[in-house]
Amino acid sequence: MNTTTRRDFFKFAVAGATALSTRVQTVHAAEGGPGTFTEAAHALPLNTDADVVVCGAGPAGVAAAIAAARAGAKVRLFETHGALGGVWTNSLLGYLLDFDKPGFNQELVRRLRERDAICGEGMNGLSYQPEEMKLLLEELCVTAGVQVQLHTRVAAAHREGRSLRTIVTESKSGRQAWRAPVFIDTTGDGDLGALAGCEFEIGKEHACPCQPMTMYALLIVKDAALLADFIHPVGNNGQHVGPKAFRDALARAGVTPSYGSACIFPIQGNLILLMANHEYGINATDAAQVTEATIRARGELHRIVRALRKTGGPWEGVQIVATPEQIGIRDGRRIRGRYVMTKEDLITGARQNDAVVRAAFPVDIHALSSEDNKKAGYHNAGVRTQPYDIPLRALIARDTDGLMMAGRCISGDFIAHASYRVTGNAVAMGEAAGVTAAVAAKNKTAPHDVPWDAVRPVIEKVRVS
């Protein structure tokens, strides 16, 4: 990226934050009941310059923000972490699944190939260089005119009647209020939808058990060519079972990973990705649980790598280059929409008049407990998935007007979610949500009143060939 463009990114990133100057205030608070503290109300700086506000800059969020901006909307994109990309970058996922979709999926793979930052042929089961992904997403947001603010978390949502009108964020700039016609929840865990009062479910039984979390690790090895027998081949969409040779290597090293189907993927040169960790029974909305899981997972990965290094041979000198700042989360809140994706949709290969994407990824339920993991690392619950449509209605909140969702927090049951949650589908959902939000804002209407026939031609228009 040239110097001018990088300056532009910083300009977009801080726009509004500098204009909404924060002052140190003395806030007096009254004590509430036993075990509570009542915070006194105080005025917040309010920004009203956006048509569409997107909360969460993972695969769905960046796609939504870029698509909305390309459709002519003024867009603000908020991200909790210090980089765009979510699970791709902040969680070091390292590979692209169910990516054989038109639109932004194709554009992203093409641009990564141009940078020699992707491994594998075709469009599915590809691995990529996370640092290049970060940079590319920044460049695309800058070019589209998206105003990005990192290190910022949505903290509150305020409705007027049924309509979401204002959100509050927290960051180093303090608490700030943002008003817009349309909001999109791409937080992954459905944080905005929950704050806005929407009904939701988590995990298998409405409030867990949940699929396990996973922490990945980027490793550098002496010579990746010597590990050919241990490395999972790219391009095998949906299959993440390490070769028996790798499982034998782990056994010789004296370690039993918490994930029963541990595997490694090629990234670039001698850079590889390790998937060997599972954290069971963790609720993604419980910060204490997620913290404990994160510390436990990072410790396990270091123990595994040290053990492999001691065996020498092709593992001589293997080192961890990076572990992610955010542990990978499979199950978060699923916000109730105007359509609920179900297991039956997958079995029958349901077709929808307002289909935003046709998903084909199999049901992928990772073991819910360490005991289950001893039997199998993951399973499909006996469901044979047929390619099925995800309708726009599943991306529109049922209980709150002016709110859309994209990514793994859309409306669906536990089984359906175990298929549609992968990033190729998240990108396509984000693209559709972004354009729908832009059309709704332009026409001064709610997303649920925008006909799909008005969205489809705009999506085609904003796609880059």
C-alpha angles and dihedrals in degrees: 000000000000123000095254092054093049089052088051090054092053089047092053092043095056099032109123094011091076092040090053094060114198124219130198106254133189105232119191115206131193124223115251128200125315111309093010138097123205114215114212118239117253136174118266129202107260126212121195103170099107131088092192129024117198119196113202126029101216123121093295094042099051090045091050094047095046094045092048092049092047087052089059103264126134102240136195119194122196124196129183095211134055098260140044119248106064111205091011094060115005090045096034094228090166101195141068121230132193086002099146093110133120123252126023093008090062093044093051095050091046093051092047090051090052087058093047086241102127133075123209140034128268122015108290134078093007124159122216144187107265096207092054089048090056092051095044093052091050091051093049092050091049093049092049092048097243113162105226127198116184128192088038127124129193107243107172142010128206127200133197102212105313095339125096106225109160139023130194123218132194125213141127084295089063125237114339131181124221125191124195141152093243135025129192123205108214095149091119091226095059093245096155094046091052092048089050091057100255122154113249145170132216125203129330103324100037091268103037161282084166134195111267124267120239133208116203128198133208111225133192117212134190095244122356090197088070089058096055092117092052101045122094111239116245122235095047098119116211099002114109104165115128118234114267088247090065093047088051090050090054091049091051088051089055097241131123109198119219087238109069095208098048115177145167129224132203115247109168132327108321092348113108137172124234122209108183108121134092126175110199131210097010121150108216091213093059108085094194092053092047091049093052091047092050094052092044093048096049090050091051093051093052091049091051094050093046090051093050091048091055091058090065121194111092089355094059110131096003109163138183109246096184144347118202127262089224122047112229113263124201102174124046133136119320106208115219110247137182088274127033118214110225141188088254091061089059095045095049097037090237119216121212131197090220097043113161095183140358108232123204106169115125123245103276112191112170116211110286094213140022088252092055088047090062088063099041137344091225142349142190098236088242092293118137104202121219118196105276139182127248108211126218088240090069087060095054119082115242099206101040128047119220093032128111132177133209133179126024094338095069122116114287147110126264096266096046091046090056087065108034096043095086119108100251089063092041091057093050091047091050092051091052094044092049094052093043090051091049092050091047092051093047092049093042092236137115121267092246089061094054111099116226089234087065092051103045098066091047091053090054090048096053096047116107114222 
